[in-house]
Structure formats: C-alpha cells, structure tokens
C-alpha cells in the first residue's frame, strides 16, 4: 500500500491600501531582506545571493514567548514564560518589478514547514485611469503545518497583511 497523500493548503488573501499607489507600496516588498520592517518579526537579513535576483536567501526569525504551567511546585497559579526562537531561511524564486510581484519558498526552518511557496503581488486600484490605491495579495501553497489549522494559518497571514498595510501607509504618509 502507498502512503496516504495529504492535501495541500492553498489560499490568496488581500489587503487594500486606499491612499497608497502601487508604485509607492512595491519598494517595501521589493526589498526582500528587510521584511522585519513590514511584518511583526524580529529580524530579517541577507544570507546569500544578489538582491532582487532568484536564488537570494534571507534569514527571518522571531522570539516567541509561551506561558507554561509549572506543576512541579504544586501551586495552581505558578506559571513560567518559555522563550523560543522561530526561524526560517527563505529563497527568492522570482521577482518581477514591472508586474510588481515576487515568489519565494521556505527552506530550512524550525516552524514546521515541509514545503511552502508564497507569491506576493501589488495590484493597482484605478480611478479615472490613475492608480489611487492598491491591493497587496499574498498567495500560498504549502503542506499542512503541524499544530495549525488552515483557518489559523490564513488568519496569521491576514494579520501580517494588515500589519504590513499600516506600516506602508505610515511610511508613505511621512515621505509625501
């Protein structure tokens, strides 16, 4: 008998930036090794490869605190905080500045990803022939991640998109 096949998770989530044009938002995504400026992670830096070129690898990490009950001393209210670092190396597969999109895959990681490919796009939202805003679309295809439901995973991505939108809007309002 063969191994049971598990179905892939696939999805596309978007966030709208009503006051930021696509050409203003794209530089945030195009700067592949500075993801920590745009989503809630602690660090992101260049590991190898050429900026903007397929094969570029970035290292991303976040410190996660979990509350753990301390049952050793018998107190019902005793809790400890356990800190772990979640990390991943992510490889740029494609970047198209004209179409304002990029794709990357998660490689080595301790987050439970076996396979994960994401595509991010900045899509103009027009008004009378001019871009007056944009959508950021985050598409993904991955194996199910242990400990997560698809709904929880999509909720996390939507949270990251909302965080990113606010950061980009704030940045663009300062630079105007």
C-alpha positions in Angstrom: 0.0 0.0 0.0 1.2 3.5 -0.8 1.5 6.4 1.5 -1.7 8.4 2.0 -1.5 11.7 0.2 -2.2 14.8 2.2 -3.9 17.7 0.5 -2.1 20.9 0.1 -3.2 24.2 1.6 -3.8 26.9 -0.9 -5.0 30.4 -0.5 -5.0 34.1 -1.5 -5.5 36.9 0.9 -5.5 40.6 0.2 -5.4 43.9 2.0 -6.4 47.2 0.4 -4.3 50.4 0.8 -6.7 53.2 -0.3 -4.3 56.1 -0.1 -1.1 54.4 -1.4 -0.4 53.8 -5.1 1.1 50.5 -6.2 4.4 52.2 -7.2 4.7 53.5 -3.6 3.9 50.2 -2.0 6.1 48.0 -4.2 9.5 49.0 -2.7 8.5 47.5 0.6 8.2 44.1 -0.9 11.0 44.5 -3.4 13.4 45.0 -0.5 13.4 41.2 0.1 15.9 41.2 3.0 14.1 43.8 5.1 10.9 42.0 5.8 11.2 42.9 9.5 10.4 46.5 8.6 7.0 45.4 7.3 5.7 42.4 9.3 5.9 41.6 13.0 9.2 39.6 13.1 12.4 40.4 15.0 15.0 40.1 12.3 15.5 39.5 8.6 18.8 39.7 6.8 20.7 38.7 3.7 22.4 35.3 3.8 23.5 34.7 0.2 22.8 35.7 -3.4 22.2 39.0 -5.2 19.4 41.5 -4.1 16.4 41.2 -6.4 17.7 38.1 -8.2 16.4 34.5 -8.0 18.4 32.5 -5.5 18.7 35.3 -3.0 18.3 33.8 0.5 17.1 35.7 3.6 17.1 34.5 7.3 14.0 35.5 9.3 13.3 35.0 12.9 11.1 35.9 15.8 11.2 35.3 19.5 8.1 33.6 20.8 7.1 33.5 24.4 4.8 30.8 25.7 3.3 30.6 29.1 3.8 27.2 30.7 2.3 26.0 33.9 4.8 24.9 36.5 3.3 21.9 38.1 6.5 20.9 39.9 5.8 23.1 43.0 2.2 22.1 43.3 0.9 25.6 43.2 -2.2 26.1 41.0 -1.2 29.6 39.8 2.5 29.0 39.2 3.4 29.8 35.6 6.7 30.3 33.7 7.5 32.0 30.5 9.3 29.9 27.9 11.1 31.7 25.1 11.9 30.1 21.8 13.3 31.5 18.5 11.3 30.5 15.4 13.3 30.9 12.2 13.3 30.2 8.5 15.6 30.6 5.5 13.6 31.9 2.6 14.7 31.8 -1.1 13.6 34.2 -3.7 12.3 32.3 -6.7 11.1 35.1 -8.9 10.9 38.9 -8.8 9.2 41.0 -11.5 9.3 44.7 -10.8 7.2 45.5 -13.8 4.3 43.4 -12.7 5.2 44.1 -9.0 5.3 40.5 -7.9 7.7 38.1 -6.3 7.7 34.4 -5.2 9.7 32.7 -2.5 9.9 29.4 -0.8 10.7 28.4 2.8 13.7 26.2 3.1 15.4 25.2 6.3 13.2 26.2 9.3 12.1 25.1 12.7 8.5 26.3 12.2 7.1 23.0 10.8 7.1 23.9 7.1 7.8 20.9 4.9 7.0 22.9 1.7 5.8 26.5 1.4 5.7 28.8 -1.6 4.3 32.2 -1.5 3.6 34.8 -4.2 3.2 38.5 -3.2 1.7 41.0 -5.6 1.0 44.7 -5.5 -2.0 45.4 -7.7 -3.1 48.9 -8.7 -6.6 50.0 -7.9 -7.6 52.6 -10.5 -9.7 55.6 -10.6 -10.2 57.6 -13.8 -7.1 56.0 -15.4 -4.8 56.7 -12.4 -3.7 54.5 -9.6 -5.3 55.8 -6.4 -4.6 52.9 -4.2 -3.5 49.3 -4.4 -4.1 45.7 -3.1 -1.4 43.6 -1.7 -2.1 39.9 -2.4 -0.4 37.1 -0.6 -0.9 33.7 -2.2 0.4 30.5 -0.8 0.7 26.8 -1.5 2.0 24.6 1.3 1.8 21.3 3.0 -0.3 21.4 6.2 1.7 22.7 9.1 1.6 20.6 12.2 -0.2 22.3 15.1 -2.1 24.7 12.8 -5.4 24.6 11.1 -5.8 26.2 7.7 -8.1 28.8 9.2 -5.5 29.7 11.9 -2.8 29.9 9.2 -4.9 32.2 7.0 -5.7 34.3 10.0 -2.0 34.7 10.7 -1.3 35.8 7.1 -4.2 38.2 7.2 -2.8 39.7 10.4 0.6 40.1 8.7 -1.0 41.7 5.7 -2.9 44.2 7.9 0.3 45.0 9.8 2.2 45.5 6.5 -0.5 47.8 5.2 -0.4 50.0 8.2 3.4 50.2 8.1 3.4 51.0 4.4 0.7 53.6 4.8 2.6 55.2 7.7 5.8 55.2 5.7 4.2 56.8 2.6 2.5 59.5 4.7 5.8 60.5 6.1 7.6 60.6 2.7 4.9 62.7 1.0 
